[in-house]
Amino acid sequence: MTKEKRASWSGSLAFVLAASASAVGLGNLWRFPYLAAKYGGGVFIAVYLLLSLTLGFTLLVTEIALGRYSRQSQLTAFRQLGHPRWNFLGVLSTIIPLFILPYYNVIGGWVVKYFAAYVKLVSGGGGLDNPQAFFESFIAAPWDPFVCMLLFTVVTCAVIIIGVKNGIEKANLVMMPILLVMAVGIAVYVATIPGAGEGIRFYLVPDFSTCDNIGKVVLGAMGQMFYSLSLAMGIMITYGSYMRRCDSVPKASVRIVAADTFVAVLSGFMIIPVVVMFAAASGGGRAAIDAGPGLMFVTLPKVFASLGSAGIWIGFVFFVLVLFAALTSAISMTEACVAAVCDFFRIRRVTSVVLVCVWSLLLGAVSAFGYGRWADFKPCGLPALEFFDASMNVLTPVVAALICIYVGWVLRPKRILAECQRDGSAVGFKVFYVVMVKFVAPVLVLAILVSEVCRIFGIGGWAI
Ligand code: PFF
């Protein structure tokens, strides 16, 4: 058994970049635009901005401060705080990334497949003529989804083995700026396509007729914000544990929220105008816009194909961007799992990476084969991947609410606020923080939980 020296980020910027890289992922590029289109464009965007600057900021500060105070990953962090009855929170917030990681890697594998398909297209080959058939035959293929997941997982684990400073930091330093430049590039290009104005208006102008129930909009935005900011998954606790004492937790949190929200809103500018134009041209109406989860893998390739040869290049750049976003998010999740296993068993990092990698391949196989060779295995009537996703959507708000209750009523907010002042700066949001963490956050988070349970059991038409 070896006790290695705890890693730390090389600076405040490295931390902000890493946490933003975790936050910016498939949630921003694919989920945010389709939710915005579904929930009245500007209405959803406004609600989302408000929620992330209040609730998102509060939860982010809480998790990062918990990590930095304890200098432990989520599994053992709660033990340092002196309330043994609440140690179970560490276990719960470790279970979440351990169960999300395997199926996130499966979806990462899908992105690898599309990336490869566009590489073939730009080099003159064919293969994506019928996106619907391409997607369906790929996910049902005997080995393809597993092999793509394996590739994605191996790259992620390689970065983690190299370490926090040399692996994660460097990978983010390369991928994040490229991602941002590509996203801005595509959004600007899309804005110059004749007819794009209609789609931009559709995206930005509030449309109250499509959001008959404001409660649903708020819950949709809140669920999205959780996922997008990687909250309640132990990641921000683990990343916070590598943060230097001289760096400011609130400043870093504001920057992370800003970066994540910026990329989410930008994704809408990349995707919505082209989908709206495609819907008008193909007579697909709202169905193309409301394609939901199928948007990224079926509708968008159709839209890119309709743009001719420029579309092939946009598709290629888009899937490089998605691949980078998925990789940096998977890296953060793998790190949260690896750090928890290291801290708990006090084993070497490399051993821990191997254990997490094997776990994620074994459990990932269940999701990867879930639409093909193991399609008969349907827990609660759902394909394995969707079952894991639904279970985690329920567990995440439970953990978030419990963390708020613990910090607000047991640990006390002043411990978090004291951690925020460690770098010597004054904290001007004390009253706001106390009210948010004690009252507002637990109530709002429990509301998401109730709506998620209603959605799963089909109660009251609360599908989001
Ligand atoms: N925040 C990421 C996104 O928006 O895609 C998703 C994510 C990353 C979820 C890391 C969970 C996680 F642990």
Boltz pocket constraint, residues with backbone or C-beta under 6 A from the ligand:
constraints:
  - pocket:
      binder: B
      contacts: [[A, 22], [A, 23], [A, 24], [A, 25], [A, 26], [A, 27], [A, 28], [A, 97], [A, 100], [A, 226], [A, 227], [A, 228], [A, 229], [A, 230], [A, 233], [A, 235], [A, 329], [A, 330], [A, 332], [A, 333]]
      max_distance: 6.0
